[in-house]
């Protein structure tokens, strides 16, 4: 009886201790928010490109954050680096906003462009790609799914010319993959690029590790949910090859881990691109695009952007 009495007296204290332990355990299990970023975390630098002082390359000082740029020229870019194109002289206010679980902060710099660079706009390729300064200044492209050879792969380098010597897709062969419903819009003002995915994209199997929500496509490789990528940027460079590059997470057609494309052929109603493979340096991929809404005339448009004696061969 004596022992039971002591237990009865201790019960309220034991309950208090138990509740304190439970509360402490719950507190430990609750996720802790990260400290919000400070102003110094949003610092950034910029340098002129090798091409011209009117193209600036921006870089966030902190490379381990989520970053969003307002380049002050009508372009918005996501990522720790960005490229801004400024054809006209003036002062442009560039804002970098960074995020983490604890919050966000921004930094602002005014960028001074000393001189106009009409060459950035007065370019026949720009006219074909975007509609040009005398046209709408914006042009949307889609994969030419009805034309055989709209997608394929060949060797890299390409000793016999740029064409998909290993494999070329037949008309509508990749229906349902997520590639045919995407729209790519090039805008001249601000060199803006929009990628409308309609919810999904098509990607190379070798890229699967970077796309956790991807699933096996019925027509080979993988399809992944992916939101629209709007307000990105495109840049252009001429050298041994004529190249266009897409910023941030946007890309064109089929994801092989790269966002730079060689323009093999560009006409009013045709854009034929070559891209490399980040996982296999021996491969080059090809995409054939046409303006949105354009229907190729089979009597005028060649079935392939290929040599007449082309025969598909399998890679070794």
C-alpha positions as CSV (number, residue, x, y, z in Angstrom):
1,X,0.0,0.0,0.0
2,X,2.9,2.3,0.8
3,X,4.4,1.9,-2.6
4,X,1.1,2.4,-4.4
5,X,0.6,5.7,-2.5
6,X,4.0,7.0,-3.7
7,X,3.1,6.1,-7.2
8,X,-0.2,7.9,-7.0
9,X,1.6,11.0,-5.7
10,X,4.2,10.8,-8.5
11,X,1.7,10.3,-11.3
12,X,1.0,14.1,-12.0
13,X,4.8,14.7,-12.2
14,X,5.3,11.7,-14.5
15,X,2.6,13.0,-16.8
16,X,4.3,16.4,-17.0
17,X,7.6,14.9,-17.8
18,X,6.0,12.7,-20.5
19,X,4.3,15.7,-22.1
20,X,7.6,17.7,-22.0
21,X,9.4,14.8,-23.7
22,X,6.7,14.5,-26.3
23,X,6.7,18.2,-27.0
24,X,10.5,18.1,-27.2
25,X,10.4,15.2,-29.6
26,X,7.8,16.9,-31.8
27,X,9.9,20.1,-31.9
28,X,12.9,18.0,-33.1
29,X,10.9,16.4,-35.8
30,X,9.6,19.7,-37.2
31,X,11.6,20.9,-40.2
32,X,13.5,24.0,-39.6
33,X,13.4,26.8,-42.2
34,X,16.7,27.9,-43.6
35,X,17.9,31.3,-42.7
36,X,16.7,33.8,-45.3
37,X,19.3,35.0,-47.8
38,X,21.1,38.3,-47.1
39,X,21.7,41.1,-49.5
40,X,25.3,39.9,-50.2
41,X,24.0,36.6,-51.4
42,X,22.3,38.4,-54.3
43,X,25.4,40.1,-55.6
44,X,26.2,39.5,-59.3
45,X,28.8,40.5,-61.9
46,X,28.7,40.9,-65.6
47,X,31.1,41.2,-68.5
48,X,30.8,42.0,-72.2
49,X,30.7,38.9,-74.5
50,X,33.5,38.2,-76.9
51,X,31.1,39.1,-79.8
52,X,30.1,42.6,-78.8
53,X,29.8,45.0,-75.8
54,X,26.1,45.0,-76.4
55,X,25.8,41.4,-75.3
56,X,26.4,41.0,-71.6
57,X,27.1,37.8,-69.6
58,X,25.7,37.9,-66.1
59,X,26.8,35.6,-63.2
60,X,25.4,35.3,-59.7
61,X,28.2,35.5,-57.1
62,X,26.5,32.7,-55.1
63,X,26.3,29.7,-57.4
64,X,24.3,27.5,-55.0
65,X,21.0,29.3,-55.0
66,X,17.8,29.5,-57.0
67,X,18.1,32.7,-59.1
68,X,15.7,34.7,-61.3
69,X,16.8,37.6,-63.5
70,X,15.0,40.6,-64.9
71,X,17.5,41.8,-67.5
72,X,15.8,45.1,-68.0
73,X,15.4,44.6,-71.8
74,X,12.1,42.6,-71.6
75,X,13.8,39.3,-70.9
76,X,13.5,37.1,-67.8
77,X,15.8,34.3,-67.2
78,X,16.1,31.6,-64.5
79,X,19.4,30.2,-63.4
80,X,22.7,31.4,-61.8
81,X,23.9,32.7,-65.2
82,X,22.2,34.7,-67.9
83,X,22.9,36.4,-71.2
84,X,21.4,39.8,-72.0
85,X,21.3,41.3,-75.5
86,X,21.0,45.1,-75.8
87,X,21.0,46.4,-79.4
88,X,20.2,50.0,-78.4
89,X,22.3,52.4,-76.3
90,X,20.8,53.3,-72.9
91,X,20.6,52.5,-69.2
92,X,19.0,49.1,-68.3
93,X,18.1,48.2,-64.8
94,X,19.0,44.5,-64.1
95,X,17.5,42.8,-61.0
96,X,18.7,39.5,-59.6
97,X,16.3,37.8,-57.1
98,X,17.4,34.8,-55.2
99,X,15.4,32.3,-53.2
100,X,15.8,29.6,-50.5
101,X,13.4,28.0,-48.0
102,X,13.7,30.9,-45.7
103,X,12.8,33.6,-48.2
104,X,14.2,35.8,-50.9
105,X,16.2,38.9,-51.5
106,X,17.2,41.0,-54.6
107,X,20.0,43.2,-55.8
108,X,19.9,45.8,-58.6
109,X,22.4,47.3,-60.9
110,X,22.1,49.8,-63.7
111,X,23.9,48.6,-66.9
112,X,25.0,51.3,-69.3
113,X,25.2,50.4,-73.0
114,X,27.3,53.1,-74.7
115,X,26.5,52.6,-78.4
116,X,23.8,51.2,-80.6
117,X,24.7,47.9,-82.3
118,X,22.3,47.7,-85.3
119,X,24.1,44.6,-86.4
120,X,22.4,42.7,-83.6
121,X,19.0,43.3,-85.3
122,X,19.9,43.7,-89.0
123,X,20.6,40.1,-89.8
124,X,18.9,38.0,-92.5
125,X,18.9,35.0,-90.1
126,X,17.0,37.1,-87.5
127,X,14.4,38.0,-90.1
128,X,13.8,34.4,-91.0
129,X,13.9,33.2,-87.3
130,X,11.7,35.9,-85.8
131,X,10.0,37.7,-88.6
132,X,12.4,40.7,-88.4
133,X,12.1,44.3,-87.5
134,X,10.0,45.0,-90.6
135,X,7.7,42.1,-89.8
136,X,6.0,40.9,-86.6
137,X,9.3,40.5,-84.8
138,X,8.1,37.2,-83.3
139,X,7.8,33.8,-84.9
140,X,6.6,30.4,-83.6
141,X,8.1,27.1,-84.8
142,X,7.0,23.5,-84.3
143,X,8.5,20.1,-85.2
144,X,7.6,19.2,-88.8
145,X,6.0,15.9,-87.8
146,X,4.4,15.2,-91.2
147,X,7.7,15.2,-93.1
148,X,9.9,12.1,-92.9
149,X,13.3,13.0,-91.5
150,X,12.0,15.6,-89.0
151,X,14.0,13.9,-86.2
152,X,17.0,11.6,-86.3
153,X,20.6,10.9,-85.3
154,X,23.9,10.5,-87.1
155,X,27.7,10.5,-86.3
156,X,29.6,13.3,-84.7
157,X,31.6,14.6,-86.3
158,X,29.6,14.4,-89.6
159,X,32.1,13.6,-92.3
160,X,29.6,13.3,-95.1
161,X,27.5,16.3,-94.2
162,X,24.9,17.2,-91.6
163,X,22.0,14.7,-91.9
164,X,20.7,11.8,-89.7
165,X,22.7,9.0,-91.3
166,X,21.9,6.5,-88.5
167,X,18.2,6.9,-88.1
168,X,15.5,9.3,-89.4
169,X,12.0,9.3,-88.1
170,X,9.0,8.5,-90.3
171,X,6.0,10.9,-90.5
172,X,4.3,11.1,-87.1
173,X,6.4,8.3,-85.8
174,X,6.9,10.0,-82.4
175,X,3.2,10.8,-81.8
176,X,2.4,10.9,-78.1
177,X,6.0,11.4,-77.1
178,X,5.5,15.0,-76.0
179,X,7.5,16.5,-78.8
180,X,4.9,17.3,-81.4
181,X,2.7,19.5,-79.2
182,X,5.6,21.9,-78.2
183,X,5.8,25.4,-79.6
184,X,9.0,27.5,-79.7
185,X,8.7,31.3,-80.2
186,X,11.7,33.5,-81.1
187,X,11.2,37.2,-80.4
188,X,13.6,39.8,-81.7
189,X,12.9,42.5,-79.1
190,X,15.0,41.5,-76.0
191,X,16.0,38.2,-77.8
192,X,13.2,36.5,-75.8
193,X,12.5,32.8,-76.2
194,X,9.3,31.0,-75.1
195,X,8.9,27.2,-75.0
196,X,5.2,26.1,-74.7
197,X,5.2,22.5,-73.7
198,X,1.5,21.8,-73.3
199,X,2.5,19.8,-70.2
200,X,5.2,17.4,-71.4
201,X,8.4,17.0,-73.3
202,X,10.5,14.2,-75.0
203,X,14.0,13.3,-73.8
204,X,16.9,11.0,-74.4
205,X,17.1,7.9,-72.2
206,X,20.6,8.9,-71.2
207,X,19.2,12.0,-69.5
208,X,16.8,10.1,-67.3
209,X,18.7,10.8,-64.0
210,X,17.9,14.5,-64.2
211,X,14.1,13.9,-64.8
212,X,12.7,12.0,-61.8
213,X,9.1,12.2,-63.1
214,X,9.8,10.9,-66.5
215,X,8.1,7.7,-67.7
216,X,8.8,5.3,-70.6
217,X,7.3,6.5,-73.9
218,X,5.3,4.2,-76.1
219,X,7.5,5.3,-79.0
220,X,10.9,4.9,-77.4
221,X,12.9,7.0,-74.9
222,X,11.1,8.9,-72.2
223,X,8.4,11.5,-71.7
224,X,8.3,13.8,-68.7
225,X,5.9,16.4,-67.3
226,X,7.4,19.9,-67.8
227,X,5.8,23.3,-67.5
228,X,6.0,26.1,-70.1
229,X,9.3,27.9,-70.1
230,X,8.4,31.5,-70.8
231,X,10.5,34.7,-71.0
232,X,13.8,32.9,-71.5
233,X,16.5,34.2,-73.9
234,X,18.2,33.1,-77.1
235,X,21.6,34.1,-78.3
236,X,23.3,33.9,-81.7
237,X,26.9,33.5,-82.7
238,X,28.6,33.2,-86.1
239,X,31.9,31.5,-86.7
240,X,32.8,28.2,-88.4
241,X,29.2,27.3,-87.5
242,X,26.1,29.4,-87.1
243,X,24.7,28.7,-83.6
244,X,21.7,29.6,-81.5
245,X,21.7,28.9,-77.7
246,X,18.7,28.8,-75.4
247,X,18.9,30.0,-71.8
248,X,18.0,28.4,-68.5
249,X,15.9,25.2,-68.6
250,X,14.3,25.7,-72.0
251,X,15.4,23.7,-75.1
252,X,14.1,22.7,-78.5
253,X,12.5,19.5,-79.6
254,X,14.3,16.6,-77.9
255,X,16.5,16.9,-74.8
256,X,20.0,15.5,-75.1
257,X,21.5,17.6,-72.3
258,X,22.6,20.5,-74.6
259,X,20.9,23.9,-75.4
260,X,23.1,25.0,-78.3
261,X,22.1,24.2,-81.9
262,X,23.8,24.6,-85.2
263,X,21.6,26.1,-87.9
264,X,22.1,23.7,-90.8
265,X,19.4,25.2,-93.0
266,X,17.1,28.2,-92.4
267,X,14.4,29.4,-94.9
268,X,11.1,31.2,-94.5
269,X,9.3,27.9,-93.8
270,X,12.1,25.6,-92.7
271,X,14.5,25.5,-89.7
272,X,16.9,22.5,-89.7
273,X,19.0,22.1,-86.6
274,X,21.9,19.9,-85.4
275,X,22.7,19.3,-81.8
276,X,25.2,17.2,-79.9
277,X,24.7,14.7,-77.1
278,X,26.0,15.5,-73.6
279,X,26.2,11.8,-72.8
280,X,27.6,10.5,-76.1
281,X,30.1,12.6,-77.9
282,X,29.9,10.3,-80.9
283,X,26.3,11.3,-81.7
284,X,24.7,14.3,-83.4
285,X,20.9,14.8,-83.4
286,X,18.7,16.6,-85.9
287,X,15.4,18.5,-85.8
288,X,13.4,19.8,-88.6
289,X,11.0,22.6,-87.7
290,X,8.4,24.7,-89.6
291,X,6.4,27.8,-88.7
292,X,3.3,27.0,-86.5
293,X,0.3,26.6,-88.7
294,X,2.3,26.0,-91.9
295,X,1.4,22.9,-93.9
296,X,4.3,21.7,-96.1
297,X,3.5,21.1,-99.8
298,X,4.8,17.6,-100.5
299,X,5.4,18.7,-104.1
300,X,7.7,21.5,-103.1
301,X,9.2,20.3,-99.8
302,X,11.8,17.5,-100.0
303,X,11.0,14.5,-97.9
304,X,14.4,14.7,-96.3
305,X,17.0,17.3,-95.7
306,X,19.3,14.5,-96.9
307,X,21.4,13.5,-99.9
308,X,19.4,11.8,-102.7
309,X,21.3,8.6,-102.2
310,X,20.7,8.5,-98.4
311,X,20.1,5.1,-96.9
312,X,19.6,4.7,-93.2
313,X,22.2,2.6,-91.4
314,X,22.3,1.5,-87.8
315,X,25.2,2.8,-85.6
316,X,27.8,0.2,-84.8
